[in-house]
Amino acid sequence: MSMKLKYSTLIALLFSVVVFSQEYTLDNIKLWDKGNIPLNKDTITSQETFDEAGMRYKKISEPALYVYRNKTIKNNGAALLFFPGGGYSTVVLGKNHGEEMAQHFLKMGFNVVAVLKYRLPDTLIVNSQEKVPLCDAQKAVSIVHKKASNWSVNSNKIAVMGASAGGHLAASLGNLKNEIIAPEVNLDELKIAVSILMYPVISFNLPYRHKGSFKNLLVDKSDNQELLDYYSMENKVNEYTPPTFIIHALDDQTVVYQNSLLYCDSLKHHNVKYNFVELEKGGHGFGLNFNKTGINWTIELESWLKTQTDLFVN
């Protein structure tokens, strides 16, 4: 390839990035008014931190919703609310707060992609630590419902997506609707059309539980069998659980794929529509790295969403 061709190719690539970046807006929405954040301790001395790579956030006391809105919208379109993973010890947002994920799904056809930086079960920052991530998730989906008309979103077309522990949070949001933790949130604001679970933590019980997530969420209550059963999502599927798409790699050594098998068995038992994609490789946390998986699994996801759900029906 000539230097001239290389240069022109680079210019074209940069132009395409710039053009697409101009096709959406980004808003940072605080979930709660400062000083009135439910379950926070009265006095918090810790400051929010992130690692040197700017990827993993800890000590979050003020949760936020990063809202990417497509400028090329369809009337009454669909929205996607994404929960990053991190084993309930961190929130893996990346340097740009989920921008790569947002770009991918905006291109797929969503009007809005919202990425949640939720509080963690840090007992130095919050009370009732096991309830805090779900509290923030409930508030986030209620915000999407309340903003639906302003964002050209049909409130019946709100999907949630979670990765790893974020998958556990997404499943919890879909299954535990009767336990409303977030103040001033109504049951109808928790309505979810579809759940998308990426290599999700599902069970808090042996033999398949992820060694970190259950301890990080329950902390000193991690020996409480009643809570272990309650937060094992294979036990909580019900007739109101939303249609679910699950993706997991068979070689995942962090959150073993049997978590997804357990969940699929429960979905099938309760006649909940689902699609489970087993990947031969990819390990854990592959996200949108299709080189790791050897396949672009979002192609099957898009097909399923457009043929088996009403998200993209006009």
Residue, then its C-alpha position, 0 to 999 in steps of 0.5 A: m500500500s502506498m503512503k498516499l493510499k495509507y494517508s487517504t485511508l486514515i483520513a477516511l477512517l477519521f472522517s467516519v469517526v467524526v461523522f458518527s460522533q456528531e450523530y449522537t449527544l451525551d448527557n450526564i444525569k445524576l440519579w439523585d439530588k446530592g445530599n438526598i441519596p437513599l441508603n448512603k451513610d450520613t457521613i462519607t469520607s471516601q472519594e470516588t476512584f478509578d484505576e490508572a487505565g481509567m476503566r474501573y470505578k470504585k467508592i461510588s457515592e453519587p451514581a450517574l446515568y450516561v445517556y447517548r441519544n441518537k440524532t437520527i431517531k425513529n418516532n417511538g423508538a427503543a431504548l437500551l439501559f446497560f449495566p457494566g460488570g465488575g463483580y460488585s467490587t468495581v464498575v467497569l465503565g471504560k475511559n469514555h463511560g461505555e461509549e463503544m457499547a453505546q455507538h454499537f447499539l445506536k447503530m443497531g437502531f436504538n434511539v437511546v443507550a443509557v449506561l449506568k454507573y451504579r453504587l457498589p455494596d461498600t459498607l463504608i459508603v452505604n447502608s443495607q449494602e445488598k440493596v444498593p445496586l438494585c436501588d440505583a438500577q430501579k431509579a435508572v429505568s424509571i428515569v428512562h420511562k419518565k423521559a421516554s416522550n422527550w427522548s422519542v422512546n416508546s415506554n413499551k420498548i425499553a430493554v436492559m442489558g448487563a455484563s457479568a455482575g451487571g448481568h446479575l443486576a439486569a436479571s434482578l431488575g427483571n425478576l424482583k419487581n415486587e421489591i421496590i427499593a428506590p423511593e418515588v419509583n412506581l411499579d409501571e416504571l419498572k416495566i422492561a421489554v427485553s433482558i440481554l445478559m452477557y456472561p451473567v452471574i446468576s447463582f449465589n449458591l454452589p457449585y457454580r457461583h462466582k467466588g467474588s460477586f456473592k461475597n461482595l454484594l452480601v459482605d458479612k451476610s454471605d453465609n445467610q442461606e436465605l439471602l443466597d437463595y434470594y439473590s440466586m436468579e435461577n430461583k426468581v424467574n416468574e411469568y413476568t420475567p421479560p424475554t431474555f437473550i443470553i450470551h456465554a462462552l464455554d471456556d469462561q473460567t471466571v463466571v462458568y457458563q453453567n450459570s446461564l444454563l441454570y437460568c435457561d432451565s428456569l426460563k423454560h420452566h416458566n415459559v419465558k421466551y429466550n435465546f441462548v448463544e453458546l460460544e466456543k471461545g471468548g473467556h470472560g469479559f469479551g464484550l464487543n471484542f469479536n477477535k476473542t470470540g471469533i464471531n460477531w455475536t451481536i448479529e444473532l442478537e440483532s436478528w432475534l430482537k428484530t424478529q422475536t421482539d417488538l423493539f424495532v416494530n414501527 
